[in-house]
Amino acid sequence: MATKLETVWKCHECGEIHDDEDSTYECCRPDVSEGYLCPECADFHRSEANALACCEHDPDAPPPPPTAAELEAAGQLRMVP
């Protein structure tokens, strides 16, 4: 099973990463780059291959388990003894 990377756009002026191209152009015109996020650390890369190689991500491996912060953001409560 191959990992599907999310296409993102990076504003060259402020460095902010956007999910859609239009909001990037509205942010700081006109210099933006299309790229991909590393599935492990979410660093921006210009090519899909570099994004997958960033943290030596194995596209056939199962996804890492969610962090406690991610679980809490999804509504899960911690049990405290």
Phi and psi in degrees as GROMACS dihedral restraints (atoms count N, CA, C in turn):
[ dihedral_restraints ]
;  ai    aj    ak    al  type     phi  dphi    fc
    3     4     5     6     1   -85.3    20    10
    4     5     6     7     1   143.7    20    10
    6     7     8     9     1   -77.6    20    10
    7     8     9    10     1   131.3    20    10
    9    10    11    12     1   -95.1    20    10
   10    11    12    13     1   114.7    20    10
   12    13    14    15     1   -86.8    20    10
   13    14    15    16     1   145.9    20    10
   15    16    17    18     1   -83.7    20    10
   16    17    18    19     1   130.9    20    10
   18    19    20    21     1   -80.9    20    10
   19    20    21    22     1   131.6    20    10
   21    22    23    24     1  -132.6    20    10
   22    23    24    25     1   167.9    20    10
   24    25    26    27     1  -127.5    20    10
   25    26    27    28     1   139.0    20    10
   27    28    29    30     1  -115.8    20    10
   28    29    30    31     1   130.6    20    10
   30    31    32    33     1   -80.0    20    10
   31    32    33    34     1   125.5    20    10
   33    34    35    36     1   -73.5    20    10
   34    35    36    37     1   -25.0    20    10
   36    37    38    39     1   -73.7    20    10
   37    38    39    40     1   -50.8    20    10
   39    40    41    42     1  -109.2    20    10
   40    41    42    43     1   -12.6    20    10
   42    43    44    45     1    84.1    20    10
   43    44    45    46     1     2.1    20    10
   45    46    47    48     1   -71.5    20    10
   46    47    48    49     1   142.7    20    10
   48    49    50    51     1  -103.1    20    10
   49    50    51    52     1   132.7    20    10
   51    52    53    54     1  -118.9    20    10
   52    53    54    55     1   152.3    20    10
   54    55    56    57     1   -80.4    20    10
   55    56    57    58     1   -23.6    20    10
   57    58    59    60     1  -132.1    20    10
   58    59    60    61     1   150.6    20    10
   60    61    62    63     1   -65.0    20    10
   61    62    63    64     1   -38.7    20    10
   63    64    65    66     1   -61.7    20    10
   64    65    66    67     1   -43.6    20    10
   66    67    68    69     1   -68.3    20    10
   67    68    69    70     1   -27.1    20    10
   69    70    71    72     1   -67.7    20    10
   70    71    72    73     1   -44.7    20    10
   72    73    74    75     1   -65.6    20    10
   73    74    75    76     1   -30.5    20    10
   75    76    77    78     1   -75.1    20    10
   76    77    78    79     1   -26.2    20    10
   78    79    80    81     1   -65.3    20    10
   79    80    81    82     1   -68.9    20    10
   81    82    83    84     1  -140.6    20    10
   82    83    84    85     1    95.9    20    10
   84    85    86    87     1   -69.5    20    10
   85    86    87    88     1   154.6    20    10
   87    88    89    90     1  -109.3    20    10
   88    89    90    91     1     0.5    20    10
   90    91    92    93     1   -92.3    20    10
   91    92    93    94     1   103.5    20    10
   93    94    95    96     1  -131.4    20    10
   94    95    96    97     1   160.3    20    10
   96    97    98    99     1  -127.7    20    10
   97    98    99   100     1   138.9    20    10
   99   100   101   102     1   -87.9    20    10
  100   101   102   103     1   141.8    20    10
  102   103   104   105     1  -164.9    20    10
  103   104   105   106     1  -161.9    20    10
  105   106   107   108     1  -136.3    20    10
  106   107   108   109     1   153.9    20    10
  108   109   110   111     1  -101.0    20    10
  109   110   111   112     1   138.4    20    10
  111   112   113   114     1   -61.2    20    10
  112   113   114   115     1   130.8    20    10
  114   115   116   117     1   -68.1    20    10
  115   116   117   118     1   -16.1    20    10
  117   118   119   120     1   -92.9    20    10
  118   119   120   121     1   -55.0    20    10
  120   121   122   123     1  -109.3    20    10
  121   122   123   124     1    -6.1    20    10
  123   124   125   126     1    65.7    20    10
  124   125   126   127     1    26.5    20    10
  126   127   128   129     1   -74.4    20    10
  127   128   129   130     1   148.4    20    10
  129   130   131   132     1   -82.9    20    10
  130   131   132   133     1   135.4    20    10
  132   133   134   135     1  -137.0    20    10
  133   134   135   136     1   146.4    20    10
  135   136   137   138     1   -74.3    20    10
  136   137   138   139     1   -27.1    20    10
  138   139   140   141     1  -121.4    20    10
  139   140   141   142     1   153.4    20    10
  141   142   143   144     1   -61.6    20    10
  142   143   144   145     1   -41.4    20    10
  144   145   146   147     1   -62.4    20    10
  145   146   147   148     1   -42.0    20    10
  147   148   149   150     1   -66.9    20    10
  148   149   150   151     1   -36.3    20    10
  150   151   152   153     1   -64.9    20    10
  151   152   153   154     1   -41.1    20    10
  153   154   155   156     1   -72.3    20    10
  154   155   156   157     1   -31.4    20    10
  156   157   158   159     1   -82.6    20    10
  157   158   159   160     1   -14.2    20    10
  159   160   161   162     1   -51.4    20    10
  160   161   162   163     1   -57.0    20    10
  162   163   164   165     1  -111.0    20    10
  163   164   165   166     1    26.1    20    10
  165   166   167   168     1    52.1    20    10
  166   167   168   169     1    48.8    20    10
  168   169   170   171     1   -69.3    20    10
  169   170   171   172     1   129.5    20    10
  171   172   173   174     1   -94.6    20    10
  172   173   174   175     1   109.8    20    10
  174   175   176   177     1   -64.2    20    10
  175   176   177   178     1   -18.9    20    10
  177   178   179   180     1   -91.8    20    10
  178   179   180   181     1    -7.7    20    10
  180   181   182   183     1   -78.5    20    10
  181   182   183   184     1   154.1    20    10
  183   184   185   186     1   -67.3    20    10
  184   185   186   187     1   154.8    20    10
  186   187   188   189     1   -65.6    20    10
  187   188   189   190     1   152.2    20    10
  189   190   191   192     1   -67.5    20    10
  190   191   192   193     1   152.1    20    10
  192   193   194   195     1   -66.1    20    10
  193   194   195   196     1   151.4    20    10
  195   196   197   198     1   -67.7    20    10
  196   197   198   199     1   150.4    20    10
  198   199   200   201     1   -77.4    20    10
  199   200   201   202     1   166.3    20    10
  201   202   203   204     1   -60.3    20    10
  202   203   204   205     1   -39.2    20    10
  204   205   206   207     1   -63.9    20    10
  205   206   207   208     1   -40.7    20    10
  207   208   209   210     1   -65.6    20    10
  208   209   210   211     1   -40.2    20    10
  210   211   212   213     1   -65.1    20    10
  211   212   213   214     1   -42.1    20    10
  213   214   215   216     1   -64.9    20    10
  214   215   216   217     1   -38.9    20    10
  216   217   218   219     1   -64.6    20    10
  217   218   219   220     1   -26.9    20    10
  219   220   221   222     1   -86.0    20    10
  220   221   222   223     1    -1.6    20    10
  222   223   224   225     1   107.2    20    10
  223   224   225   226     1    -0.2    20    10
  225   226   227   228     1   -77.6    20    10
  226   227   228   229     1   138.1    20    10
  228   229   230   231     1  -100.3    20    10
  229   230   231   232     1   145.7    20    10
  231   232   233   234     1   -86.1    20    10
  232   233   234   235     1   143.6    20    10
  234   235   236   237     1   -95.3    20    10
  235   236   237   238     1   118.1    20    10
  237   238   239   240     1  -104.1    20    10
  238   239   240   241     1   128.0    20    10
